[in-house]
Amino acid sequence: MADISTDVLIIGTGPAGSATAALLSTYGIENMAINRYRWLANTPRAHITNQRTMEVLRDLGREVEGEAYMFATEQELMGENVFCESLAGEEIGRMRSWGTHPLSKAEHLLSSPTFMNDLPQTMMEPLLFKTACSRGTQARMSTEYLSHVQDAEGVSTTCRDRLTGQDFTIRSKYLMGGDGGNSLVAENEGLPIAGQMGVGGSMNILFKADLSKYVAHRPSVLYWIMQPGADVGGIGMGLVRMIRPWNEWLIVWGYDINEPAPKVDEKMATDVARQLVGDPELEIDLLSANTWTVNNSYAEKMSSGRVFIMGDAAHRHPPSNGLGSNTSIQDSFNLAWKLAAVLKGQAGERLLESYTVERAPVAKQIVTRANQSIGEFGPIFEALGMTGGTDIEKIKANMDARCGTDASAEAQRAALNEAIAFKKFEFDAHGVEMNQRYSSDAIVTDGQMEPDFRLDSDLHYQPTTWPGARIPHAWLFDVDGGKHSTLDLAGHGVFTVFTGLGGEAWVDAAAKLTKELGVDIEAHVIGPRQHYIDHVGDWARAREVGDTGCILTRPDQHVCWRHDGLPEDPEAELRRVMSQILAK
């Protein structure tokens, strides 16, 4: 007999686990989250927070979104990636990153009501965890997951109280493993992981030092040190990352993965900091140091029966493109509403199969993209003449050659400019962040073809209401002058119908099916003299259906069906679609 019972047991309280707990508690689902440690993240590992993740926080509540902005470094200060020989040394080049280029900034503003920012994991995790616990999540710290066994009715999980050393059993209807890149849940369940672990070695050196004089005039999150003699490894020659402007920093430094991981003591950390900053007298306040491995692997299946994995347990990759915690939180947004619908009896268990169908391709995509971004540093090294040996004097001469006046120097400068600009595929890849589209039984396309866009899908967000895509953002206005995003009208744990003048029959259908199916389906008629008005016409241009048409969104704000115009029996059509999506 189990010692404790709950509906959903969540292993791990990182971004994936805490977000899942927060969403489930918001949806009124009993859940428990356990953490083998006594507290949350103690290092600021993940930090880039993209617009889609901020939309999830906004869906949890404006107070959650607002607190994230309060603790984050704002988008403008994320600035331009700087490439230099050291912070105090010669600057080699810059590229505008993270939506700060005027053209990219305009795209960001048009794409979402939210703003990208830099929110270290040490601040993101407590925000999500607090939200979860305040809304009903039962949390147990110093509690270690050991094993689980699932059967037709639920999952029995054996845990250990690390304070007393006693083992106990938690019985749940579903188990979610958000237990990181060495996931024991995934291993015990036998979920297949493709790719390779440990393809490179890196160390993190977290310290405090006032570096304002080197950086305040050129704000950036990332300062790349292209320094002759620096060890190659991890995610570049050497990286100085801003944690808090401008007095808390993280150095990322590579080591040979074929050798034992180095022991980073205060002397070594200080020496590395002095070398990369370029100040031989620099004194640092060392906060922590640790080593980690660069991975290139992803789960081919993210679920098995009543057991699910998400976050780093499912996609294990370097921090390139800043996709880690973002994808983890977005995994939770996909799964939580489905678990809630099944546990409330609103949907059949087959709905849960769509989680791995929809999210496993995303896991593969972002792992591939992150590792590809590492290789895309190569042209910068080549343009600077930093490849092909360890002759430091030769490398210095190669780098100096770009300052010449002859044709070869001009060509070298052009190659360097092009190589740095190409890094937009890592540092300004808005499409990678925003273009996730789903294809599963929980999406009904009725044979509609996915639109073909001219713009690069990695670099540019491609708004569409094609089923599977997230609903496009457009500002709408209420009768009192209030401003609302279309995303604000969707989500929040319910299905939503969007229609226009002449489409009122869709509203009636939604109301009837809400009672019949026991599933909340909100409906909005958008148009003149309605509660929500499309004053500037952005929604009319984005919706891709006529006034009397219908766009149906799921609780995760993804379009799951659309119809251009008013059919003979809107209620029957909506019933057909909802029955398929909910696997009734």
N, C-alpha and C positions, 0 to 999 in steps of 0.2 A: 504493500500500500504506500502511495506517495506521501511524502511529508508536506508538500505544498502543491497546490494546483492553480492553474491560470489558463487563460485562453491562448495566449501567445507568449512563448519564452524567447527572449532576445539575448543572444550571447554577444557581449561586447557593447560598449557605450561610446564608440567613436562616432564620426559623422553619420555613418549608415545606421548603426544601432540606435543612437539617440534620436535621429530623425524619424525612424520607424516608430519608436516608442511615442514620440510627440504626436505623430499623425494618428496612430491607433487610439491614443487617449483622447485626442480631439474628436475622433469618430465614435467615442463611447465604448471602445473595446478594452476589456480587461487584459493587461499585459504586465510582464515582469522583465526587467533588464538586469543582467548581472555583469560584473566586471571583476577580473581576477586581481586587480590592483585596488589600492585604497582610495584612489581619486582618478581624475580624468587626465587628458593629455598633459604631459609635463614638458614637452618641447613643441615649438610652433611649426610642426611639420608642413601640413598643407596650409595654403594661405590665399592663393588666387581664388576669388569668389565671383563666378560669372553671373550673367543676368538671369539665366534659367534657374540657378540655385536661389537667387534672391527672390524669384517669383514663388518658389516653394515656401520660403520664409514669409513672404507677403500673404500667401494663402493661409499660413498658420495664424496670421493676425498682424495688423499694422504695428502692434507693440513689439512683436518679434522682429519684424523687418526694421523698425526704427532703432531697436537696441543694437542690431548688427551694424547699422550705419554709425551709431554713436561710438563703437569701439574700433571700427575699421579705419584704415588709411584710405582716404577718398581717391577716386579715379584719377583726378588731375595729378596727384602726387605719385601715382604709379608710374607716370612719366615715360621716359624714353630709355630703352635698354642701352647701356653705355658699354662700349668695348674700349679697354685701355690697358696700358702696360702695368699700371697700378693706380690706385685712387689718387696718389700724389704725383704720378708720372704722366707721360704723354697720353692724351686721348687719341684713339685710333678711329672711332666712328660711333654713330648713334643710329638707332631706328625708333621711330614712334611706335609705341606698343599699347596694348590693352585698350584700344578705342580712343586714344588721345590724338591721333591724326585727325584733322578736320573732317575728311571724308568718312573715316571710320566712326568718328564721334556722331556724325549725322545719322549713320546707319544704326548705331546703338540707340539713339534717341527715338528713332522711328520704330524700333523693334520691340521695345518693352517699356513698361512704366518704371522699371527698376534700373539701378546703376551698378556696374561692376565695381569691385573694391578689393582691398587686400585685408583679409580678416584671418589672422593666424589661428591655427587649430586650438591653441590654448584659450582662445576666446569664443570660437564657434562651438566647440563641444559643450562648455558650461551653459551657453545660451540654449542649445537644443535640449540638453539634459534637464535644465531647470524647467523648461516649458513642458517636457514630458512628465516630470514628477509633480509639478503643480497642477497638472490636469488629470492625474490618477495613476500614473505608472508606479508600480512597486519596484524599487531599486535595491539591489544588494551588492555592496562593494566587498572586496576581499573574498570573492566567491569564484572559484575556479571550475570551469566546465571540464568534465572528464570523459564522458561518453553518453551515447543515447541509443535508444532502441525504439523504432516506431512500429505501430500496428494499425489495424483498420480504424481504430477510434481516436488515436492520439500518439503522443511521443512521451516516453519516460526518459528523463535526463538525469544522470548522476553528476552531482556537483560536490565540491569540497569547500567547506568553510576554512579559509586559510588562517583564521584567528584561533580556532579550536582544533583544527586538524580533522574534524568529523565530516564524514560523507553523508549526503542526504539526497533524496530524489524529488524532482519537480515533475509533475504531470501536466502536460499542456496539449492542446488540440493541434497546435502548430509550433514548429521550432524555426527560428531565424538565426543563421550564423553570420554575424558581422565581426568575426574574430580575427581579422587581419590577414596579411600575406602568407602566414604559415597556418592557415585555418585548420584546426583540428576537426571542426564540424564537417568541412568538405572532405577531409581525409577519411573520417569515420564513416561517412555516408557513401564514399567511393565515387564522388562526382569527378568526372574526367577533366583534367587541367592540361591544356595544350601549351606548347612553347617551352621555354627554358627559364629556370630560376638561376640567380647568381651569375649574370653575364658580365658584371662589373662591380667594382668596389668603391665606396665613397665614405667619407666621414663628415659629420656635422660638428662645427665648433660654434657654440652659442656664447656670445659675450656682450658686455656693455662697454662702450667707449664713445665719446663725443667726436664724431667725424664730420661735423657740420661744415668745416672749412673746405672739405674735399667734395661735398655732395650737394649742399643746400642750393647751389646755383644751377644744378642739373638734376632735379628730382628723378629718382628711379627706384624701382623695386629690386632690380638686378643689375649688378656691375660685373661684367665679364672681364677677367684678367687674362690677357693674352701675353704671357710673360715668358721669354726665353729661359729655359731651365726649370720651369714649373712642371710638376708631374701631370701627365695626362691621365684622366680617369673620370669615372662618374659621369657628370653632365657637362664637362668642358675642361679647359685648362685650369681654371680656378674661378670660383664665384663668391662674390661678397653680396649677400642678400640683406636688404633692409627689413627689419622686424618692426621697429618703431622709429619714426623719423625724429632725430637722426642719431640716436644714441644706443640703439640695441640692434645687434647684427648677427647674422649666421653665415659662417664661411663653409662652403662645400668644397671638399678637397679629395681628389682621387687617390686610390691605392691599388696596387696590383692584386687582382682577385685570386691569382695563383699563389700568393704568399699569405701568411697569417695576417689577420687584421691587426693594424698597429694599435698600441696603447697610447691614447692621446692624453698626455699629462699637461700641466700648466705651462711648462717650458716649451713643449712642442707647439701647443696652441698659440702661445705668444709669438714664437718664431714664425709660424705660418701667417698670423695676422700682420706682423710687421712686414713680411715679404709682400703680401698681396696689397696691403694698404700703401706700402712704400714709405713707411716711417720707421726708421731703425730705433727710435726712442719711444715708440708707442707703448703705453701701459694699458692693459685690458683687465676687465673684471670678468673672469671666466665663469660662466653660469653652468655650462654642461658640455659634454662632448660624447659622441657615440658614433659607431660605425654602422653601415647598412649596405645592402647589396642592390644592384640594379637588376630588375627582373623583366622578363619579356614573356609573360604567360597569362592565360585567361581561361575561364571556365567555359567548356563547351555546353554544359548543362548547369543551370543555376538553381535547379530544384529537383527533388526526388520525393514523390509522395507528399508527405506533410513537412518536409524539411526544405528550407530555402537558404541560399547564401547571397550575400551582396557586399558591396564595397570592395576593399582590398582582398577579401576572401575570394572574389570572383574575377577581379582584374588587377593584375600585379605588374606595375610598370614604373619607369622613372617619372620624376615630377615634371617633365617637359610638357608644355602646353597648359600646365596648371589644371589638369583634368581630374585629379584623384578624388578629393572630397566632394567636388561637384557631381561627378558621376555616382558616387556613393549615395549622396542625398537624393539624387534623381531616381536611383534604384528604389529607394524607400517610397517615393511618391508614386511609383508605378505599382508596387506591391500592396501598400497599406490599404488602399480603398478596396482592393479585391478581397483581401482577407476580411475586411469589415463586412463586405456584402455577403460573403459566404457564411460568416459567423452569425450574422443577423437573419440568415435564412432567405435573403433576397436573391441569391444567386446559387447556381450549382457549383460543385467543386471543380468542374472542368474549367471554369473561369481562371482558376489558379495556374493552369497549364500555360496560359498566355504570358505569364511573367517571364519564364525562361525564353519563350519564343520571341518576345519583344526586346528583352534586355541583353541576352547573350550576344546578338550581333553588335550591340553598342559596346559591350565589353571588348570584343575582338577589335572593333574599329579604333577605340581609344588607346588600347595597348599598342596596336600597330602604329598609330599616329605618333604616340609619345616616343617610341623607340626610333622611328624614322627621323624625328626631330633631332636626335643626337647626331645621326649621320650627317645632317644638313649643316653641322658646324664645319665639316670638311672643307668646303670651298673657301671659307674664311681663312683657315689654316694654310691652304694652298696659295691663296692670294698674297698672304703675308710671307710665304716661304718658310713656314714653320714645320713642314713635314719632311720626312725622309732622313731623319738622323738625330743625333744628340749633340752635334757640334754647335755649342752655344754661340761662339763667335760668328760662325757662318749664318746662323739664324738671325742674329742681330744685323748682320750685313744685308741679308735678304729683306728684313723689315725696313732698314734705312733706305733701301733702294727706291722705295715708293716716293721718296722726297726729291728724286732727280728730275731733270728737265728733258730727258730724251724720250723717245717713243716707247721704249720698254717700261719706263717708269709711269708714263701716262696710261699704258695698258694695264699695269699692275693696279693703279688707283681705280680704274674703271672696274676691274675684276673684283676689287675689294668692296666698292660701293654696291655692286650687284649682289655679291655674296651676303652682305649685311642686310640689304633690302629683302632678300629672299627669306630671311628668318621671320618674316611676317606669317609664314605658315606655322610657326610655333607661338609667336608672341602677339599675333593679332588675327587669329583664326576664328573669327566670329561664327562662321558657318559650322565648324566642328562643334562649337558650343551650343548652337541653337537649332540645327537642322535635323535633329533626331525624329525619325518617322517610324511608326510601328506598322507591322503587317501580321495579323493574327486573327483568330476567330472572334476576338473581342473588338474587331474593327470591321465594318461593313462598307465595302466600296461599291457594291452593285456593278462591278465591272468597269468603273471609271479608271482611266489611265492616270498614273502619277504624272504631274506636269514636268516638262523638260525646261530647265532654266538655262540661260546663257552664262550667267555669272558662275564663277568657281564655287562649288559647294563647300569647300573647306574654308574659304576666305569670307564668303558672304552668306548671310542669312537669307533664306528664300521663303518668304511668307506664302502660305497657301492654306485653304480650307479643305484640301484633299484629305479624305479620311485616313487617319494615321498621324497627321501632322498636328502639332500644337496650334491652337487657335491663334490667328494673327492678332497682334495688339493694335487697337485703334482707340483714340480717346472719344468717349461719348459724354453727353451732358444731360443732367437731370433737369426737371422743371424748375428747380430752385437755383440752377446755375452751377451745381456741383459737377466735378469732373471725375469720370470713372473710366478705367481701362476695360476693354472687353474681357480681359483676364480676371478682373475683379467680379464680373458678372458670372463667370464660370468657376468651377472648382468647389472648394469648401465642402467636400464630401458628398456632393450631389451631381446628378446629371442636369444639363441645361440645354434648353431649346432656344435658338436665336431665329427670329423671323421678322418680317416687316409688315407694312400696311397691306391688308388683304390676306395675311397669313394667320388670322386669329383662330382659324380652325385647329392649327397646331397647338395653340395654348389650351384649347378645350381638350384636345387629345392628351396632352401632357397631364392635365388635372385628373382626367378619368383614369389614366394608367398609373398615376401615383397611388390612387386608392386601390386599384385592381392588383397591382404588382407589389405594393408595399415598399416602393422605391421612390425617393424624392426626385421629381423631375421639375425643375423650375423652368419658367418660360418668360421670354422677354420679346415684346414687339417693339422694334426700334424704328422710329420715324417721327414726322411732325405731329405735335400735340400728344405724343405718347410720353410715358415717364422718362424714357431714355431717347435722346435726340442726337442724330448724326449731323451736327451743324456744319462740319467742314467736309463731309462726304468721304472721309477716309474709310469708314466701315463699308460703305456701298462699293468702294473700289476694291476692298480686300476680300469681301465675302464670297465672290465667285458664284453666287446664285441670285435669282431674282427676288423681288420684294416678297412674293408669296412663298418662296422657298424656305427650307428648314435646314439649319445646321445644329447637329446634336453633339455636345461635348460630354466626355466622361469626367469623373471627379478629379482626374489628374490634368484636366484642361486640354487633353488631346481630342481632336474631332474624331468621332467614331462613326458618323454617318452624315450624309447631306442629301438633299433632294432639291432639284431646281424646279420650283413651281409647286402647285397645290394638286395632289392626286385626287382621285375620286373619293377615296376613303382614308384621310390622314391618320385616323385612329388605328386602323388596321395596319397601315404601313409602319407606324411607330411601334405598335405592339410586336410586329414581326421582327423589327430590328432590335428592340430591347430584349426580346426573348432569346435571340441569338447571342447577343453580347453577354447576357447574364447566364447563359448556358442553362436555361430553365428546362 
